[in-house]
Amino acid sequence: MNVNNDNLKFETVATTNFPAEAELIRTVLESGGIEAYVINTNAPTYVGLVESVRVLVESSQAEAARKFLEENLKSQVDDPEYPVN
């Protein structure tokens, strides 16, 4: 994360066990103009026990990011063409 301002605060808007899923969430956020960062991609995970890969956004954008994810990720899951196992 390359941040020039030490006063910036970040919030976690999503957690997952899977780095690829976190990258998808980051991509969705950035498609909506919200800069996002994925951290802990190399952390050991234990499926079902610990969600350690996190997606962060600047605190001032956290509420908008959560709403954007809720609207956009839900629409993908509800889409009959979206493959869900």
N, CA, C and O atoms as a GROMACS GRO file, in nm:
protein
  340
    1MET      N    1   0.086  -0.116   0.000
    1MET     CA    2   0.000   0.000   0.000
    1MET      C    3   0.090   0.123   0.000
    1MET      O    4   0.173   0.140   0.090
    2ASN      N    5   0.074   0.206  -0.099
    2ASN     CA    6   0.156   0.326  -0.111
    2ASN      C    7   0.072   0.446  -0.073
    2ASN      O    8  -0.005   0.497  -0.155
    3VAL      N    9   0.086   0.493   0.052
    3VAL     CA   10   0.006   0.603   0.102
    3VAL      C   11   0.100   0.714   0.146
    3VAL      O   12   0.194   0.690   0.222
    4ASN      N   13   0.075   0.835   0.099
    4ASN     CA   14   0.162   0.948   0.131
    4ASN      C   15   0.118   1.024   0.254
    4ASN      O   16   0.197   1.104   0.306
    5ASN      N   17  -0.002   1.005   0.302
    5ASN     CA   18  -0.056   1.081   0.414
    5ASN      C   19  -0.067   0.991   0.536
    5ASN      O   20  -0.143   0.895   0.535
    6ASP      N   21   0.009   1.023   0.641
    6ASP     CA   22   0.008   0.942   0.762
    6ASP      C   23  -0.123   0.954   0.839
    6ASP      O   24  -0.147   0.875   0.931
    7ASN      N   25  -0.208   1.051   0.805
    7ASN     CA   26  -0.332   1.072   0.877
    7ASN      C   27  -0.448   0.989   0.823
    7ASN      O   28  -0.557   0.990   0.880
    8LEU      N   29  -0.426   0.916   0.714
    8LEU     CA   30  -0.533   0.835   0.658
    8LEU      C   31  -0.562   0.717   0.750
    8LEU      O   32  -0.471   0.658   0.809
    9LYS      N   33  -0.690   0.684   0.762
    9LYS     CA   34  -0.734   0.569   0.840
    9LYS      C   35  -0.803   0.474   0.744
    9LYS      O   36  -0.870   0.516   0.650
   10PHE      N   37  -0.787   0.345   0.770
   10PHE     CA   38  -0.847   0.244   0.684
   10PHE      C   39  -0.937   0.153   0.766
   10PHE      O   40  -0.914   0.131   0.885
   11GLU      N   41  -1.040   0.099   0.699
   11GLU     CA   42  -1.132   0.006   0.762
   11GLU      C   43  -1.143  -0.118   0.676
   11GLU      O   44  -1.134  -0.113   0.554
   12THR      N   45  -1.164  -0.229   0.743
   12THR     CA   46  -1.189  -0.355   0.673
   12THR      C   47  -1.334  -0.356   0.629
   12THR      O   48  -1.424  -0.334   0.709
   13VAL      N   49  -1.358  -0.382   0.500
   13VAL     CA   50  -1.495  -0.391   0.449
   13VAL      C   51  -1.532  -0.533   0.410
   13VAL      O   52  -1.649  -0.562   0.385
   14ALA      N   53  -1.432  -0.623   0.404
   14ALA     CA   54  -1.460  -0.763   0.373
   14ALA      C   55  -1.345  -0.849   0.423
   14ALA      O   56  -1.229  -0.807   0.424
   15THR      N   57  -1.380  -0.970   0.466
   15THR     CA   58  -1.278  -1.069   0.505
   15THR      C   59  -1.313  -1.201   0.438
   15THR      O   60  -1.429  -1.231   0.412
   16THR      N   61  -1.210  -1.279   0.411
   16THR     CA   62  -1.230  -1.407   0.345
   16THR      C   63  -1.112  -1.498   0.376
   16THR      O   64  -1.010  -1.453   0.428
   17ASN      N   65  -1.126  -1.624   0.344
   17ASN     CA   66  -1.015  -1.719   0.356
   17ASN      C   67  -0.934  -1.726   0.228
   17ASN      O   68  -0.826  -1.786   0.227
   18PHE      N   69  -0.983  -1.667   0.121
   18PHE     CA   70  -0.925  -1.690  -0.011
   18PHE      C   71  -0.875  -1.561  -0.075
   18PHE      O   72  -0.954  -1.469  -0.099
   19PRO      N   73  -0.744  -1.552  -0.104
   19PRO     CA   74  -0.690  -1.432  -0.168
   19PRO      C   75  -0.760  -1.398  -0.301
   19PRO      O   76  -0.780  -1.281  -0.330
   20ALA      N   77  -0.795  -1.498  -0.380
   20ALA     CA   78  -0.861  -1.470  -0.508
   20ALA      C   79  -0.997  -1.404  -0.487
   20ALA      O   80  -1.035  -1.315  -0.563
   21GLU      N   81  -1.069  -1.445  -0.385
   21GLU     CA   82  -1.199  -1.383  -0.354
   21GLU      C   83  -1.178  -1.238  -0.310
   21GLU      O   84  -1.255  -1.150  -0.348
   22ALA      N   85  -1.076  -1.214  -0.230
   22ALA     CA   86  -1.046  -1.077  -0.187
   22ALA      C   87  -1.010  -0.989  -0.306
   22ALA      O   88  -1.051  -0.873  -0.311
   23GLU      N   89  -0.936  -1.043  -0.401
   23GLU     CA   90  -0.901  -0.967  -0.522
   23GLU      C   91  -1.025  -0.936  -0.605
   23GLU      O   92  -1.035  -0.828  -0.663
   24LEU      N   93  -1.119  -1.028  -0.610
   24LEU     CA   94  -1.245  -1.004  -0.681
   24LEU      C   95  -1.320  -0.889  -0.614
   24LEU      O   96  -1.371  -0.799  -0.682
   25ILE      N   97  -1.327  -0.891  -0.483
   25ILE     CA   98  -1.395  -0.784  -0.409
   25ILE      C   99  -1.327  -0.651  -0.434
   25ILE      O  100  -1.394  -0.550  -0.455
   26ARG      N  101  -1.193  -0.650  -0.432
   26ARG     CA  102  -1.118  -0.527  -0.461
   26ARG      C  103  -1.151  -0.475  -0.600
   26ARG      O  104  -1.171  -0.355  -0.620
   27THR      N  105  -1.156  -0.565  -0.696
   27THR     CA  106  -1.187  -0.527  -0.834
   27THR      C  107  -1.326  -0.468  -0.845
   27THR      O  108  -1.346  -0.368  -0.915
   28VAL      N  109  -1.424  -0.529  -0.777
   28VAL     CA  110  -1.561  -0.477  -0.778
   28VAL      C  111  -1.563  -0.336  -0.720
   28VAL      O  112  -1.624  -0.246  -0.777
   29LEU      N  113  -1.496  -0.317  -0.608
   29LEU     CA  114  -1.491  -0.183  -0.547
   29LEU      C  115  -1.427  -0.081  -0.640
   29LEU      O  116  -1.478   0.030  -0.656
   30GLU      N  117  -1.316  -0.118  -0.701
   30GLU     CA  118  -1.247  -0.024  -0.788
   30GLU      C  119  -1.326   0.006  -0.914
   30GLU      O  120  -1.311   0.113  -0.973
   31SER      N  121  -1.412  -0.087  -0.957
   31SER     CA  122  -1.499  -0.059  -1.072
   31SER      C  123  -1.601   0.049  -1.036
   31SER      O  124  -1.655   0.115  -1.125
   32GLY      N  125  -1.626   0.067  -0.907
   32GLY     CA  126  -1.717   0.172  -0.860
   32GLY      C  127  -1.644   0.297  -0.816
   32GLY      O  128  -1.704   0.386  -0.757
   33GLY      N  129  -1.513   0.304  -0.844
   33GLY     CA  130  -1.437   0.424  -0.811
   33GLY      C  131  -1.388   0.429  -0.667
   33GLY      O  132  -1.349   0.536  -0.620
   34ILE      N  133  -1.391   0.316  -0.597
   34ILE     CA  134  -1.347   0.312  -0.457
   34ILE      C  135  -1.213   0.238  -0.452
   34ILE      O  136  -1.205   0.120  -0.483
   35GLU      N  137  -1.108   0.310  -0.413
   35GLU     CA  138  -0.976   0.248  -0.404
   35GLU      C  139  -0.973   0.150  -0.287
   35GLU      O  140  -1.014   0.184  -0.176
   36ALA      N  141  -0.925   0.030  -0.314
   36ALA     CA  142  -0.924  -0.075  -0.212
   36ALA      C  143  -0.790  -0.147  -0.212
   36ALA      O  144  -0.718  -0.148  -0.312
   37TYR      N  145  -0.758  -0.208  -0.099
   37TYR     CA  146  -0.633  -0.279  -0.081
   37TYR      C  147  -0.661  -0.416  -0.019
   37TYR      O  148  -0.750  -0.430   0.065
   38VAL      N  149  -0.586  -0.516  -0.062
   38VAL     CA  150  -0.596  -0.651  -0.006
   38VAL      C  151  -0.471  -0.674   0.078
   38VAL      O  152  -0.360  -0.652   0.031
   39ILE      N  153  -0.492  -0.720   0.203
   39ILE     CA  154  -0.378  -0.749   0.289
   39ILE      C  155  -0.388  -0.891   0.343
   39ILE      O  156  -0.496  -0.951   0.344
   40ASN      N  157  -0.276  -0.943   0.387
   40ASN     CA  158  -0.265  -1.077   0.447
   40ASN      C  159  -0.286  -1.188   0.345
   40ASN      O  160  -0.337  -1.294   0.381
   41THR      N  161  -0.248  -1.167   0.221
   41THR     CA  162  -0.270  -1.272   0.120
   41THR      C  163  -0.185  -1.396   0.145
   41THR      O  164  -0.217  -1.503   0.093
   42ASN      N  165  -0.079  -1.384   0.221
   42ASN     CA  166   0.006  -1.499   0.250
   42ASN      C  167  -0.016  -1.555   0.390
   42ASN      O  168   0.058  -1.644   0.433
   43ALA      N  169  -0.116  -1.505   0.460
   43ALA     CA  170  -0.142  -1.554   0.596
   43ALA      C  171  -0.196  -1.697   0.590
   43ALA      O  172  -0.273  -1.730   0.500
   44PRO      N  173  -0.156  -1.780   0.686
   44PRO     CA  174  -0.214  -1.916   0.688
   44PRO      C  175  -0.362  -1.908   0.722
   44PRO      O  176  -0.402  -1.835   0.813
   45THR      N  177  -0.442  -1.983   0.651
   45THR     CA  178  -0.586  -1.983   0.678
   45THR      C  179  -0.632  -2.124   0.708
   45THR      O  180  -0.578  -2.222   0.656
   46TYR      N  181  -0.730  -2.133   0.790
   46TYR     CA  182  -0.791  -2.260   0.825
   46TYR      C  183  -0.938  -2.245   0.790
   46TYR      O  184  -1.014  -2.181   0.862
   47VAL      N  185  -0.977  -2.306   0.679
   47VAL     CA  186  -1.112  -2.288   0.626
   47VAL      C  187  -1.214  -2.316   0.735
   47VAL      O  188  -1.212  -2.420   0.801
   48GLY      N  189  -1.302  -2.220   0.752
   48GLY     CA  190  -1.407  -2.232   0.852
   48GLY      C  191  -1.368  -2.180   0.989
   48GLY      O  192  -1.455  -2.161   1.074
   49LEU      N  193  -1.241  -2.158   1.013
   49LEU     CA  194  -1.197  -2.114   1.145
   49LEU      C  195  -1.155  -1.967   1.149
   49LEU      O  196  -1.192  -1.893   1.239
   50VAL      N  197  -1.076  -1.927   1.049
   50VAL     CA  198  -1.020  -1.792   1.051
   50VAL      C  199  -1.033  -1.730   0.912
   50VAL      O  200  -0.991  -1.789   0.813
   51GLU      N  201  -1.091  -1.613   0.908
   51GLU     CA  202  -1.093  -1.538   0.782
   51GLU      C  203  -0.988  -1.430   0.796
   51GLU      O  204  -1.009  -1.330   0.863
   52SER      N  205  -0.874  -1.451   0.731
   52SER     CA  206  -0.762  -1.362   0.757
   52SER      C  207  -0.723  -1.272   0.641
   52SER      O  208  -0.646  -1.178   0.661
   53VAL      N  209  -0.774  -1.296   0.521
   53VAL     CA  210  -0.745  -1.207   0.409
   53VAL      C  211  -0.848  -1.094   0.414
   53VAL      O  212  -0.968  -1.119   0.413
   54ARG      N  213  -0.798  -0.970   0.419
   54ARG     CA  214  -0.889  -0.857   0.438
   54ARG      C  215  -0.882  -0.760   0.321
   54ARG      O  216  -0.779  -0.743   0.257
   55VAL      N  217  -0.997  -0.695   0.295
   55VAL     CA  218  -1.005  -0.589   0.196
   55VAL      C  219  -1.029  -0.459   0.273
   55VAL      O  220  -1.124  -0.447   0.349
   56LEU      N  221  -0.940  -0.362   0.252
   56LEU     CA  222  -0.946  -0.234   0.322
   56LEU      C  223  -0.978  -0.120   0.227
   56LEU      O  224  -0.940  -0.123   0.110
   57VAL      N  225  -1.048  -0.021   0.280
   57VAL     CA  226  -1.069   0.106   0.209
   57VAL      C  227  -1.046   0.219   0.308
   57VAL      O  228  -1.046   0.197   0.430
   58GLU      N  229  -1.027   0.338   0.256
   58GLU     CA  230  -1.014   0.454   0.344
   58GLU      C  231  -1.142   0.468   0.426
   58GLU      O  232  -1.252   0.450   0.374
   59SER      N  233  -1.128   0.500   0.553
   59SER     CA  234  -1.243   0.507   0.645
   59SER      C  235  -1.355   0.595   0.594
   59SER      O  236  -1.473   0.563   0.613
   60SER      N  237  -1.321   0.704   0.528
   60SER     CA  238  -1.424   0.794   0.478
   60SER      C  239  -1.508   0.730   0.367
   60SER      O  240  -1.616   0.779   0.336
   61GLN      N  241  -1.458   0.621   0.306
   61GLN     CA  242  -1.531   0.552   0.200
   61GLN      C  243  -1.591   0.418   0.245
   61GLN      O  244  -1.653   0.349   0.165
   62ALA      N  245  -1.572   0.382   0.370
   62ALA     CA  246  -1.612   0.250   0.417
   62ALA      C  247  -1.762   0.224   0.403
   62ALA      O  248  -1.802   0.119   0.354
   63GLU      N  249  -1.844   0.319   0.444
   63GLU     CA  250  -1.990   0.300   0.435
   63GLU      C  251  -2.034   0.285   0.289
   63GLU      O  252  -2.114   0.198   0.257
   64ALA      N  253  -1.981   0.371   0.202
   64ALA     CA  254  -2.015   0.362   0.060
   64ALA      C  255  -1.966   0.231   0.001
   64ALA      O  256  -2.034   0.171  -0.083
   65ALA      N  257  -1.849   0.185   0.044
   65ALA     CA  258  -1.793   0.060  -0.007
   65ALA      C  259  -1.881  -0.058   0.033
   65ALA      O  260  -1.909  -0.145  -0.050
   66ARG      N  261  -1.923  -0.062   0.158
   66ARG     CA  262  -2.010  -0.172   0.202
   66ARG      C  263  -2.142  -0.174   0.125
   66ARG      O  264  -2.190  -0.280   0.085
   67LYS      N  265  -2.199  -0.057   0.105
   67LYS     CA  266  -2.325  -0.048   0.031
   67LYS      C  267  -2.303  -0.092  -0.115
   67LYS      O  268  -2.384  -0.166  -0.170
   68PHE      N  269  -2.195  -0.045  -0.175
   68PHE     CA  270  -2.164  -0.081  -0.314
   68PHE      C  271  -2.146  -0.232  -0.327
   68PHE      O  272  -2.197  -0.292  -0.421
   69LEU      N  273  -2.075  -0.293  -0.233
   69LEU     CA  274  -2.056  -0.438  -0.237
   69LEU      C  275  -2.188  -0.512  -0.220
   69LEU      O  276  -2.214  -0.609  -0.290
   70GLU      N  277  -2.268  -0.466  -0.127
   70GLU     CA  278  -2.398  -0.530  -0.103
   70GLU      C  279  -2.483  -0.528  -0.230
   70GLU      O  280  -2.544  -0.628  -0.266
   71GLU      N  281  -2.486  -0.415  -0.296
   71GLU     CA  282  -2.568  -0.402  -0.418
   71GLU      C  283  -2.509  -0.479  -0.535
   71GLU      O  284  -2.583  -0.544  -0.610
   72ASN      N  285  -2.380  -0.473  -0.552
   72ASN     CA  286  -2.317  -0.531  -0.671
   72ASN      C  287  -2.284  -0.678  -0.659
   72ASN      O  288  -2.299  -0.753  -0.756
   73LEU      N  289  -2.238  -0.723  -0.545
   73LEU     CA  290  -2.209  -0.866  -0.530
   73LEU      C  291  -2.338  -0.946  -0.520
   73LEU      O  292  -2.344  -1.057  -0.573
   74LYS      N  293  -2.440  -0.893  -0.453
   74LYS     CA  294  -2.568  -0.963  -0.443
   74LYS      C  295  -2.629  -0.980  -0.582
   74LYS      O  296  -2.684  -1.087  -0.612
   75SER      N  297  -2.620  -0.879  -0.666
   75SER     CA  298  -2.679  -0.890  -0.799
   75SER      C  299  -2.608  -0.996  -0.881
   75SER      O  300  -2.672  -1.062  -0.964
   76GLN      N  301  -2.479  -1.015  -0.860
   76GLN     CA  302  -2.407  -1.121  -0.932
   76GLN      C  303  -2.451  -1.258  -0.883
   76GLN      O  304  -2.468  -1.350  -0.963
   77VAL      N  305  -2.469  -1.274  -0.753
   77VAL     CA  306  -2.509  -1.403  -0.698
   77VAL      C  307  -2.652  -1.436  -0.739
   77VAL      O  308  -2.682  -1.554  -0.763
   78ASP      N  309  -2.740  -1.337  -0.748
   78ASP     CA  310  -2.879  -1.360  -0.787
   78ASP      C  311  -2.895  -1.383  -0.936
   78ASP      O  312  -3.000  -1.430  -0.980
   79ASP      N  313  -2.794  -1.351  -1.015
   79ASP     CA  314  -2.801  -1.366  -1.160
   79ASP      C  315  -2.802  -1.515  -1.197
   79ASP      O  316  -2.712  -1.589  -1.158
   80PRO      N  317  -2.904  -1.560  -1.272
   80PRO     CA  318  -2.911  -1.702  -1.309
   80PRO      C  319  -2.793  -1.749  -1.391
   80PRO      O  320  -2.765  -1.869  -1.396
   81GLU      N  321  -2.722  -1.657  -1.457
   81GLU     CA  322  -2.606  -1.692  -1.537
   81GLU      C  323  -2.479  -1.703  -1.453
   81GLU      O  324  -2.377  -1.752  -1.502
   82TYR      N  325  -2.484  -1.658  -1.328
   82TYR     CA  326  -2.367  -1.660  -1.240
   82TYR      C  327  -2.354  -1.801  -1.183
   82TYR      O  328  -2.446  -1.850  -1.118
   83PRO      N  329  -2.240  -1.868  -1.206
   83PRO     CA  330  -2.224  -2.006  -1.158
   83PRO      C  331  -2.206  -2.013  -1.006
   83PRO      O  332  -2.107  -1.962  -0.953
   84VAL      N  333  -2.298  -2.074  -0.939
   84VAL     CA  334  -2.290  -2.093  -0.795
   84VAL      C  335  -2.293  -2.241  -0.767
   84VAL      O  336  -2.382  -2.313  -0.814
   85ASN      N  337  -2.196  -2.288  -0.689
   85ASN     CA  338  -2.191  -2.431  -0.654
   85ASN      C  339  -2.276  -2.461  -0.535
   85ASN      O  340  -2.284  -2.576  -0.491
   0.00000   0.00000   0.00000
